[in-house]
Amino acid sequence: MQTAFDQWQTWAFLSAAFAALTAVLAKVGIERVDPTFATFIRTMVIVIVAGLFVVATNAAQPLNSITSRSYIFLVLSGVATGLSWLCYFRALKMGPVAQVASIDKLSVVFVAIFAALFLGDHLSLKHWLGVALVGGGAIMLASA
């Protein structure tokens, strides 16, 4: 029998909820901290938490079982994540959290476009309309 934790939608919803908490908690946390150093502290915590998850779920695997292609793309993904976080924390330091987070959610629009262009994902007209609405909503929320 499948549980809610066997569904990708549950994990995606939890991701969104934790991302929302990230924005609010980070805004308070960076009040008197350089945003780049704050990103470093956050990253160290993430390394520890992710390591604990690997141990707790017995998810470790031999490093030589991972292909060089996977390593390349995981490293590139890590670089993109780091740059995203650095930019996000700098924006949080400078702007209102709700507006910064709204613009950050334009990543949904970028993901749809990049997935279609580079991964061959096929979105229906209904899905593209949803992407447009997310984009429009994010821009409206971010407007002063």
Secondary structure, DSSP 4 states (H G I P E B T S, - for coil): ---GGGSHHHHHHHHHHHHHHHHHHHHHHTTTS-HHHHHHHHHHHHHHHHHHHHHHTT----GGGS-HHHHHHHHHHHHHHHHHHHHHHHHHHHS-HHHHHHHHTTHHHHHHHHIIIII-----HHHHHHHHHHHHHHHHHH--
